[in-house]
């Protein structure tokens, strides 16, 4: 998936309002501790690129280790806001018969 236009949610505090560009907005109490108050979540037009790479390493006939990396980058079309990052994962897979 790459370069598709999507609606993306951006969180921001009152010092950086996106009201002019938003299709929708709502208070977001989930991140209140991270922002030091209740931020506002905005839905805006954006482009997002997502790249993912993963692999499994078989241990025995019914289990494996799973390794993966995901990179994402999302940019709002009009406000200049962006967010992105990397997510790394490791997991244990077990097939029950």
C-alpha positions, 0 to 999 in steps of 0.5 A: 500500500503506498500513496493512497489518499486516506482520512487520517486522525491527528491529535494536537493541543489547543496551541496547534488547531487544525479546525480550518482543514478538518473534516471532523473533530472531537475531544480525545481523552485517551491521550490526556496524560501524554498532552497534559490536557485533553487534546483534540483529534482531527480527521483530515485528508492525508496521504499515507505510505506503509511498508512492511517486512516480515519473516517466520523462522520454523522451530519445529513442526507446529511452532515458529518465531515471527519477526517483522518491521513496519514503517509508516509515514502520513502527511496531511494534504493541507495543514503540513502536519505529519506523523510516522514511525517504525514498529518492530515485532517479535512473536511466537506462533503455535499451531494447535491441532 
